[in-house]
Amino acid sequence: MLDCVIRGGMIVDGTGADARPGDIGVRDGRIVAIGVVDEPARQEIDASGKIVAPGFVDIHTHYDAQAFWDGTLSPSCYHGVTSVAGGHCGFSIAPLVPDAAEYLLTMLSRVEGMPVESLREGVPWSWTSFGEYLDLLEGKLAINAGFLVGHSSLRRVVMGEDAVGKEATEEQLAAMVCLLEESIEAGGLGFSSSNAPTHNDADGQPVPSRHASRDEFVALAGAIEAHPGTVLEFLPAVGPFDDEVKALVTDMSLAAGRALNWNVLVPSRFMPDTHLQQLSASDYAAERGGRVVALTLPQPMTLRINLVSGFIFDALPEWPEVIKLPLEERKKALADPAVRARLHAGSQSEEAGVMRALAVWENMKVDEVFHEELAPFRGRTLGDIAQELGTTPFDALCDIALRDDLKTSFMPNIPGNDDEGWKFRAEVWDDPRVLIGASDAGAHLDMIDTFALTSAFLAGAVRERKLLSLESAVQKITDAPARLYGLKERGRLAEGWFADIVVFDFDTVGQGPIHTRADLPGGASRLYADAEGIEHVFVNGVEIVRAGVFTGEYPGTVLRSGRDTETVELS
């Protein structure tokens, strides 16, 4: 007898092949039959009129901490995601030593937008090795999850406080290489790092990986070459890539013998050449035998930023010195006309680069306020408010934020949610240098809603705008990322493969309204959106979501390199 049969659906198998009607039989966590399945089963799902597809694969998340207090890894599981990778951008939380825990905790809060009270209350911080960290998660996850080994964590464990501000000695670099290899042998999926100017720690200093030399980046990338089933992820820069960046990502790929995937490519018709220039890094690498792959968001990215965390603001010239001040001192600085003049000038300078596009203050909206007298400003642009108050848009931003203890949430105007914006982004989706991904789920909890990438993509790109076929879209969020990361027997509906399956209604699939949900440890809140049209989600043959409700089952596997992944060669 089968454990489950999903009957009568339209099977979209993840390979890009045409949809076809049929049944799927499941036994012992595997797909054992596809087509007409006559064998009886303990559970039968009527999928008539529905799409049956592989579970979606999200290879860029930050669920490293959330996994301890929420083994469902919500909301991803509700949006049909059955496998994720975490530990990106150099920000894993293992390996660990006691005197590094507080630094990594506050760094993660600052750079990835996770409430510090949730990290303190919800995470045990009790492990030392990467293997111990993974062992703590075994049997506690609803979906499959693997984690890369982060550069900043390696640096802080090996170098202590010298990780910020100093280059590694030969001995320290050798120790980092050794620790990275130990972590990979214990199951780490590979190596991740960042050199992005937006990544600063709780003290406003560049995160540890940003203090690494070129040789250090390449040496650590090379450490994964001998370990099967490993991957390489890196944030090299923000904005156009110069020749130095292109050479670095190429040399890292060659040293590792792996494709290097980077985050995030944001095509915009208002800056039509930027993404093409960034993609030239892939051509540069290919000419030299390497491989560089960009992750891109299919939907427009909306941002909600505030002056408490200061994230994004501190990527502007002149701003880091103010953002790193203690809160009360920061408020005094923001009230000083001379400081304001300096900050405004920095935001409009040539040095601001592509970040200058976010600092068009008059177009920025007030999204959320916390003081009742500010309620009339909600949903309005700073330009409109400034005209009413007889001030400048930038002064309006500072004045509102100060009245609100800097907690006000502002939304930069990021166009692209019209048909032309979607069409422009769609031009890269079939480019072999690009993969759809970069959800950042689990991070920036008060800032972005890209955690709903999969359902937003199916609704916005396929059903509403018909920019690509359903079969192609499913392949791009299942088999394509699974193959880049070498996930064994996941990402397709095929006999003998793991039964990671999603059943959805194509007519209704999508992302529900964005709202704030106070469900984190310590009473903290996060942005959230329910999934629509996702009716059943199976992980390793066990149903974990039924009609949008968690079933209480935790069949997820902690994905370990070499055991659950295979090496993806450069050629």
N, C-alpha and C positions, 0 to 999 in steps of 0.2 A: 504493500500500500504506500502511496505517496504521502508526503507530509502536506503538500498543498498543490492545487491546480488553479491556475488563473485562466479562465475560460472566455473565449469569444472576443478578445480584444484585437486591436490592430497593432501588430508587433513592429516596432521600430528598433532594430537590433543594435544600433550604435555604429555600424560599419559604413553607413551612408546608403545602404541598399534600400530599395523601395519598401514601403510599409506593406505588410501582408497580414491577412487574418489568421488567427491560430490560437492554440492553447500553449501554456507553459507548465510543465510538471517539475516539481521540486522535491528532492529527497536529501536528507543529511546535509543541508546547506548548499547543495549544488543544483544546477539545472540539469535534469536528466532526460527531458523530452521537450521538443518544440514542434508544433504542428497540430495534428489531431491526437489528443490524449484521452484514451478511454479508461485508463486505470483509475480506480477510486482513490480518494484522498481524504485525509482527516479534516482538511480545510479546503473549501471551494470558494473562489472569488469570481463573481460575475463581472467581467470587464467589457460587456457589450457596449459598443459606442464609445469606448475609451481607448487611449493610447497606452501600450505597455512598452516600457523602455528600460534600458539599464539605469541603475541608480546613478545620479549625477556625481561627478568627481570634481572637487574644488581643491586645487593644488596651491592656493595661497591664502591661508588663514592664520589667525593668531589665537587659537583655542588652547594654548599651552597651560594657562592658568584656569580658565573656565572649566576645563575637564574635571577638576576636582570638586566643584560645587554643582556642576550640571553635566552629567554624563550623557545627556541627550545631544549636547552641543547645539542647542537651539540658538537661533531659529533655523539653522541649516537643514536639520533633519526634516522639518515640516515643509521645506521647499524642495524636497526630493533628493537631497544630497546624502549619499551613503558612504563616501570615502573622502577624507580631507588630509592635507598635509599642513603642519604648523612649524613653528620654530624659524620663521623667516626673518629676513633683514638683520640677521645677527642677534636676534632677541629670543633665544631659547632661555628656559629657566633651569637648565641642567647642562653640564655638571655644576656643582655647587659646593661651596665651603661656607661655614657659618658666618665669617666676617664679610662675605660677598652678598648674603641674602638681602640685607637692608638696601644695599646699593641697587641690586638688580630689581628689587620690588619697586622702589621709587622711580628707577629709570623706566621700567615697563609702564608704570602709571603715567609718567610724563610723556613718553614718546609714542605709546600705543593707546593712550586715552582710556585706561582701565582704572576705575575708582580705587584709590589706595586703600580705603577701608575694606573693600571687597577682597583685595589681594592679601590683606593682613588676616582677615577672618576666614576666608574661604580656601586658602592654600596652606598646607602643612609646613612647607619649607624644611622638610625633615630628611631629605635624601642627600647623598654626596655624589655618587656616580650617575651617569646617564642611564645605565641599566636599572639602578634603583628607582629612578624617576619613572621609567616605563613600567616597571613591575607594579608600582603603586596604582597604575591605571588599568592593569589587566582585569578583565571581567566587570569593569565599571562603565563601559562606553556602549552607547546604543548604536553608534556608527563606527566604521573603521577609521583609525587615525594614526598617522605616523608623524614624526617630528625630526626636523633638521637640527644640527648642532650649531649654535650661534657663536659668531666671532666675538661679540662683546662679552658674552659669558665666559668663553675660554680666556680672554684677555684678563678679565677681572679676577678669575680664579687663580691664574698663574702669576699675574703681576701685581695683584693687590691695588692699592691706590695709585700706583704708577701707571695703571692701565689708561688713565686719563692724563694726557699731557706729555707722555714719553714714548719713544720708540722702543721696541723690544730689543733686548740684547740677544746675542746668538744663543745663549743658554735658555733664555725665556722663550724664544721662538721654538727651539727644539722641544721644550716642555709642552708648549701649546700643540705642536704637531703630534706628540705622543698622546696627549690627553684627547685630542680630536680622534685619533685612531682608536683609542680605547672606547670612546663613546660610540663610534660607528660599529665596532665589533660587538657592542652591547645592543645594537639595533638602530642607532641614529641613521636617518635616511641620507644624510650628506652634510654639506657645509653651506652656511648662509652668512652673508655679510652685508654691510652698507657703508657707503661713503657719501650719502645724501646730506646736503646742508640742512634739511628739515629735521634731522635726527639729533636731538640734544637731550642730555640727561636732566635729572631733577634740579641740578645746580645751574642749568643753562649752558653747560659745557658740552662740546661735541662728545657723542657716545664713544666708548672705547675703540670700536673698530675704525673710527675716523682718524685715530692717531697712528694707525698702522702705516708702515712703509709699503712701497710697491712690492718689494721682495717678500714681505710678510703675507700680503694677499695671495701672491702666486704660490708661495710655499704651502700655505694652508689649503689652497685649492688642490695642489698636487698631492696632498696627503690622502685624498679619497680615491686616487687612481687604482690602487691595488685592492680596493674593497668592492666586491660585486654589489650591484643594485643600488649604487649611490648616485646622488644628484648634486647640482651646484646652483645656488641662487644668490643674486647680488643686486643691490641698488647702487649703480655707479655714479649717478649725478641727477640733477633736476635740470630740465631744459636740454638744449642741443648738446651733443656729445662731441668734444674736440678729439683730435688725433690721439692724445694721451689716454683718454678714456677708452677709445676704440682699441688701442694697443693693449691696455690692461685687461679688458674683458676677453680679448682674444687669447692672451697669454694664460689667463686663468682657465679658460676652456681647454687649451692645449695641455696645460699641466695636469688637469684633472682627467683628461680623456673623456670629458662629458660635455653635453650641451649646457650652456649657462643661460638660465632664464632670469629675466629682470622685470621689474615692476616700477612704474606702470606706463604704458603707452596710451596717450590721450589724444587721438586725432580730433582736431577742431578746424572747421572751415574758416575760422577767424584767424588762425595761425597755420595756414595750409602746408607750410614747408617744414614745420618743426618735427612732426612725426616722421616725415620722410628722411630728414637728416638723422634722426635717432636710428631709424631702421638701416641706415648705411653701415652701422656698426656690425650688423649681421653679414653684410656683403664683405666688409673688411675681414671679418673672422673667417668666412668661407674661403676667401682667396688664399688664406694661410693654413687651411686645414681644420679650423675650429668651427664651432657652431654656437650662435647666440640667438636666443628666442625671446621676443617681447611678449609679456602678458598685457592684454587690453580689456577694458571694460566695454561691454556692448552698449549699456545705457549711459545717459549723462550722469556725471557725478555731482551730487549736491553736497555742499559743505555747510556745517554749522560750527562756527568758531567762537571762542570767547577769550577773555583776557585773564581768566583764572589759570587755565592750562597754558595759554599763550601759544599753543601749537599752531603752526602756519604763520602767525604773526612774527615769530622769532626767526623765520627764514628771510625776513626783509632786512636790509642793511640798517644799522643803528638800533634795531629792536632788541637783540639778545641781551644787552646790558641792562635793559629795563625789565624784560620779562623774567630774568633770573633773580630779581630782587624779591625779598620777602613781601608778602601781600600788602601790608600796610605801607611799606616803603614804595612799593610799586604804585599804589594809589596816589601817594604824594607826588611821585614823578609824573604820573599821567595828568595831574592837576596843574603842573607847571607849564606855562605857555612856552618857555624856551625849550623844554623837553619835547613838547608836542610839535613844535616847529621842526626839531631835528628828526623826530620819528616820521613826520609827514614827508619831509624832504627825502629821507632814506627810502621810503616806500615808492617814491616817484622817480628815483634815480635809475640810471642805466645799469648800475650794479644789481638792481633788483631782478633784472632779467625777466623770465616768464612769470615770476611771482608778481610783477607789477600789474598784471592783468587782474589779479584778485583784489588789488588795492584801489579799485575805482570806487571810492567811498560813497559817492552820490547814488550809485546803483545798488549798494549793499542794503539788504533788508534786515529789519529787526524781527527775529524769528520767535524768540521766547524771552519773557521778562519775569522777574521774581519779586518785584515791588509793585504793589497794586496801582500806584499813581503813574506807573509807566505803561500800563495796559493799553492806553490809546495809541501808543506807538507801534504796537505789535502788527506785523504784516506790512508795514510801510517802509519806504526807502529812506535812507539817511538824507538824500537830497531833498525829498519832500518835507521831512521833519525839520531840516536846517532852514528851509525857506520859511516855515511857520515860526521858528524860534528866532529868526534873524541872526543866524550863525553860519559857520561852515559845516559841510558834511562830516569832516574829520573831527571837529570840535563836538559835534552832536554825538558822534560815536563815543568819544571819551566821556562826555558829560553823562550820557545815559548809563554807560558801564559803571562809572563811579557811583552813581545813585543806586546801582544794583549790586554793589560790592563786587563788581567785575564779572558777575555771573551771566550777564545778558548774552544770549545766543544770537549771533549775526550770521546772515547768509550772503556770501558773495554772489554776485550775478554770474552764473556760469551757463551760458546759452547752450542749446543743443537738443532740447526735448521736442523739437518740431520735426516734421518729416525730412527736411533738408539735413538737419543734424544727424538723424539716424542713418540716412542714406550715405552721408560722408563717412561716418564711422564704419559702415558696412563694407566700404571699399577695401579695407584691410583684412577682413575676416577670412578670406581664402588665401591670403598671403602666407607662404610656407615659413616666413620669418616671424609669424604671429600666432599666438594662441589666445582664445577667450579665457579669461580668468581674473585674478586680482581682486577677489571679493573683499579681502581683509576682514572677513567675518571673525568676530571675537575681539576686534580692536576698534578704537575710536568710537566708543560706545555712545558718546553724546554728539557725534559729529557727522557720521555718514550712514547711509542705508544700503550700501552695496552688498550686504549680506544676502539680499534677495536676488542676487544676480541671475540665477537660473530661471526662476519663474518670470522675472522682469524681461529677460531675453526672449523667452518663448512667447510671451504676450506681445511685447513691443515690436520685436523684429519679425516674428513669423506670422502670428495671427493678424495683428493690426496693420502691419505695413508690407507684409509679404516680400521681405527683402531676401529671403532664402527659403528653401524648402524645410519642412519639418524634419525630414531625414537628415539633412545636412546640419541643421541646428543641433539635433540630438547628438550627432557624432562629435560636434565641437565641444560639447560639455560632458562627454562620457569617454569615448575611446581616445580622442586626441590627447587630453591631459593624462589619461591613464598610460598611454604609450610613452609619452615624454618622461614620466616618472617610473616607467618599467613595472607597473603594478601587475603582478601575476594573475592572469585569469579574472581580471575585473575590467569593467568598462564596456562590455558587450553582452548581449544575450546569445549564448552559445552553449551547446550541450557540453557538460563537464566543467563549465565555468561557475564561479560563485554566484549564488542567487541573490545578487543585489539588484533589486527591481523597483521601479516606480510606476504606478498606474495613475494617469491623470486625464482630466477632461480638457481636451484641446479648446473647447468653446469657452471655458471659464478660467483656465490656468492663468495665474498672474499674482501680483503683489498687492496685498491689502493696504489700507491707509497706514501711514507712518504715525506712530504715537509713542509716548514715553511710558515705560513700564518699570515699576519699582519692584524688581524681583531679584536683585543681586544681594550678596552678603553685605551686612552692615547697613541695610536699608537703602543702598544706592540704586540709581535708575539707569536705564539704557533706552536708546531708540529701538523700536521693534516694529515689525510688520508681519502679520499673519499671512500664510500662503492661501491662495484660492485655487480650487480645482485639483489639488493634489489629494487623491483619494486613498491610496495605499502606498506604503513604503516598506520594502523588505530588505533586511540586511542579513547576509549569510543564511537566507531561507526563512528568517523569522520576521513576522510582521511587527514593525515598531510604531507605525503611524496608521491609523484608520480614521478616515473622514476628519482629518485635522487634529486628532486626539492621540496622545502618546499611549501606547498599550502597556507600558511598564516593563518591557523586555529590554535587556542589554546584551545583544549578541555580537556587538562590534569587536573587531580584532585590533589590537595594537600592532600596527604595521611595522615590521622590522626589516632593515635592509638585508638583502641576501636571502632571507627566508621568504619574505612576501613580495620582494621586488627582484628584478633581473637587470643586468647592465644593459643600458642603451648606448650602443657605440656611436661615435661621431659620424661615421659614414653610413 
